[in-house]
Amino acid sequence: MHVHAIKGEIEVKYWISQKLNMISYANSFNLTPMMQRELEEILIEQLPKIIDAWDNYFTNRI
């Protein structure tokens, strides 16, 4: 499971471990350390919703 985020010239990808309930940085383009911290805070806060949306999307496509 992973998420991509794009804002202007910034692009980033994070892997999500549903079993461990955590995120891990994959790669980015033009991501500043400050933006990375902000994004990681948002991802952690929204992690249950992200996991639920991922599961609903891919479960309903089968």
Residue frames as qw, qx, qy, qz and C-alpha x, y, z in Angstrom:
[[0.000, 0.893, 0.451, 0.000, 0.00, 0.00, 0.00],
 [0.445, -0.119, 0.034, 0.887, 1.35, 3.45, -0.85],
 [0.152, 0.897, 0.367, -0.195, 0.30, 7.06, -1.35],
 [0.478, 0.267, 0.194, 0.814, 1.54, 9.79, -3.66],
 [0.069, -0.857, -0.322, 0.397, 1.29, 13.49, -2.91],
 [0.461, 0.328, 0.292, 0.771, 1.83, 16.29, -5.40],
 [0.079, -0.903, -0.291, 0.305, 1.79, 20.02, -4.70],
 [0.186, 0.917, -0.247, -0.252, 3.16, 22.35, -7.34],
 [0.494, 0.632, -0.597, 0.012, 6.72, 21.20, -8.05],
 [0.280, -0.411, 0.797, -0.344, 6.79, 18.81, -5.06],
 [0.842, 0.014, -0.410, -0.349, 6.14, 15.09, -5.44],
 [0.193, -0.443, 0.800, -0.356, 6.49, 12.40, -2.78],
 [0.782, -0.075, -0.539, -0.304, 5.66, 8.75, -2.23],
 [0.331, -0.431, 0.692, -0.476, 5.19, 6.91, 1.07],
 [0.491, -0.065, -0.860, -0.120, 4.72, 3.23, 1.75],
 [0.569, -0.399, 0.246, -0.676, 2.06, 2.33, 4.31],
 [0.278, 0.069, -0.949, 0.129, 2.26, -0.75, 6.48],
 [0.623, -0.417, -0.254, -0.611, -1.25, -1.71, 7.49],
 [0.815, -0.248, -0.502, 0.150, 0.01, -4.43, 9.84],
 [0.530, -0.123, -0.355, 0.760, 2.42, -2.08, 11.63],
 [0.050, -0.910, -0.410, 0.033, 0.12, 0.95, 11.27],
 [0.371, -0.675, 0.170, 0.615, 3.02, 3.12, 10.10],
 [0.577, 0.816, 0.002, -0.041, 4.39, 5.02, 7.11],
 [0.655, -0.379, 0.337, 0.560, 7.84, 4.92, 5.55],
 [0.213, 0.793, -0.221, -0.526, 9.35, 7.38, 3.10],
 [0.851, 0.285, 0.390, 0.206, 9.87, 5.97, -0.41],
 [0.502, 0.094, 0.271, 0.816, 11.10, 8.86, -2.57],
 [0.080, 0.865, 0.339, -0.362, 10.48, 12.49, -3.48],
 [0.476, 0.407, 0.256, 0.736, 11.23, 15.36, -5.82],
 [0.037, 0.532, -0.008, 0.846, 11.77, 18.91, -4.49],
 [0.636, -0.648, -0.402, -0.119, 10.60, 17.98, -0.97],
 [0.064, 0.657, -0.444, 0.606, 12.05, 20.19, 1.77],
 [0.311, -0.032, -0.847, 0.430, 12.65, 18.79, 5.26],
 [0.258, 0.100, 0.403, -0.873, 9.96, 21.12, 6.63],
 [0.666, 0.124, -0.281, -0.680, 7.39, 19.94, 4.08],
 [0.550, 0.077, -0.832, -0.013, 8.35, 16.33, 4.80],
 [0.063, -0.068, -0.759, 0.644, 7.66, 16.78, 8.52],
 [0.452, 0.160, 0.161, -0.862, 4.33, 18.48, 7.81],
 [0.670, 0.154, -0.527, -0.499, 3.27, 15.80, 5.36],
 [0.424, 0.043, -0.883, 0.196, 4.26, 12.97, 7.69],
 [0.162, 0.091, 0.602, -0.777, 2.20, 14.53, 10.49],
 [0.611, 0.195, -0.082, -0.763, -0.84, 14.67, 8.20],
 [0.621, 0.168, -0.724, -0.249, -0.32, 11.11, 6.96],
 [0.222, 0.005, -0.874, 0.433, -0.01, 9.73, 10.49],
 [0.326, 0.153, 0.416, -0.835, -3.09, 11.65, 11.62],
 [0.681, 0.299, -0.117, -0.658, -5.11, 10.46, 8.62],
 [0.058, 0.321, -0.935, -0.137, -3.67, 6.93, 8.47],
 [0.382, 0.227, 0.850, -0.284, -6.86, 5.09, 9.52],
 [0.535, 0.651, 0.193, -0.502, -8.86, 6.95, 6.84],
 [0.289, 0.622, -0.614, -0.389, -6.19, 6.30, 4.19],
 [0.117, -0.154, 0.981, 0.001, -6.07, 2.57, 4.99],
 [0.455, 0.408, 0.684, -0.398, -9.87, 2.34, 4.99],
 [0.496, 0.695, -0.078, -0.515, -10.16, 4.18, 1.65],
 [0.154, 0.493, -0.809, -0.281, -7.46, 1.95, 0.10],
 [0.243, 0.040, 0.959, -0.138, -9.20, -1.21, 1.32],
 [0.500, 0.553, 0.473, -0.470, -12.62, -0.04, 0.12],
 [0.400, 0.688, -0.331, -0.508, -11.30, 0.98, -3.29],
 [0.209, 0.418, -0.856, -0.223, -9.40, -2.21, -4.03],
 [0.322, 0.117, 0.897, -0.281, -11.93, -4.56, -2.43],
 [0.532, 0.578, 0.368, -0.498, -14.74, -3.17, -4.57],
 [0.367, 0.646, -0.472, -0.475, -12.69, -3.49, -7.79],
 [0.138, -0.241, 0.956, 0.091, -12.31, -7.27, -7.55]]
